[in-house]
Amino acid sequence: MQVEAAVVTAFGQPFEVKRLELAEPHPDEVLVRLVAVGICHSDAAVQHGAFGAPLPMVLGHEGAGVVERVGANVTDLEPGDHVVLSYASCGNCRRCDSGAPQYCVEFGLRNFFGWRPNGEPSFRDGDRPVHGGFFGQSSFATHALAMRRNTVKVPKHLPLEILGPLGCGLQTGAGTVLNTLKPAAGSSIVVFGVGTVGMAAVMAAKAAGCDPIVAVDVHDDRLGLAPQLGATHAVRGDDPELLAKLQAILPDGAEATIDTSGRPNIIRTATDILAVRGTCVVLAVIPGQEASIQPGFLLGGRSIRGVTEGDADPQDFVPRMIELFEAGHFPFDRLVRFYRLAEINEAIDDMHAGRAIKPILRLHA
């Protein structure tokens, strides 16, 4: 079938919107008519050469839409179902079997290599194959093919156009708090970088009863919004006295810190402010950058660790976030700004400049 899609044809170049041919669904696949898709910093990173993804490629991994067709082996979804798409996993390895599909042994293969599981391309531009299957979906397009495992059915009464980011950015931030850190009420937490992932962490920390919750960022708009969504303090991340200001708020240190920036100096601050037995979670990396720590800080029972996709199985955690949203404890709709598919490059520019926290492309009315 013919679809419209945003394609990366050369690293470092703008997306190009093209008409492509989308393959027919295989027995284990689901064809989804996408209503909207969130833009994530990972999409922009791949656009500029990260992760070794092949080109040309259709990116996008926060899709939400309506099921149009299902393969013969998909028995619990049907046309008309509303769905959110998340990351792909094999479902057969020991990590998937143990409830940790975000650490699937085939995570890289199924999310970044640009092919469907059987090695076939998702798209064609005339006779030329175009790579797809990005995060098991490639949802910068009017339609996408996904596997049943990364397709999450959601209630039809919800506004589908805002739900896509639940599949990645919101899941990563909220899951890091609720699944990884599991803070007790009254715990202290500092979130470095309050874009989508960081703001989701702030909202989840508020829902968990954390206090204080310190938001750190370099964008005034984000620092203004963070207290409305749960932060008790907002501090500029480019302040040369950042560590001292955090210590004034948290004289005994923070029980948890989360870094979404990947910047070595910020990661160092996120570890330096830790309390005894505190944990720093790193959620982003900048290729080629190295961060240093004081080895002695570990002797206080402190730890530093990385987390993928909020330690979340989307089949369980997307519904959990929806429950929090409907209860008024996870107002992620306050983060979004809408664009048309043809405005994808403008949307990415706005994301980088801090003018949009979570840009969402509307793909169908």
Buried (B, 14 or more C-beta within 10 A) or exposed (E): EEBBBBBBBEEEEBBBBBEBBBBEBBEBBBBBBBBBBBBBBBBBBBBEBBEEBEBBBBBBBBBBBBBBBBBEEBEEBEEEBBBBBBBBBBBEBEBBEEEBBBBBBBBEBBBBBBBBBEEEBBBBBEEEBBBBBBBBBBBBBBBBBBBBBBBBBBEEEBEBBBBBBBBBBBBBBBBBBBBBBEBEEEBBBBBBBBBBBBBBBBBBBBBBEBBBBBBBBEBEEBBEBBBEBBBBBBBBBEEEEBBEBBBEBBEEBBBBBBBBBBBEEBBBBBBBBBBEEBBBBBBBBBEEEEBEBEEEBEEEEBBBEEBBBBBBBBBEBBBBBBEBBEEEBBBBEEBBEBBEBEBBBBBBBBBEEBBBBBBBBBBBE
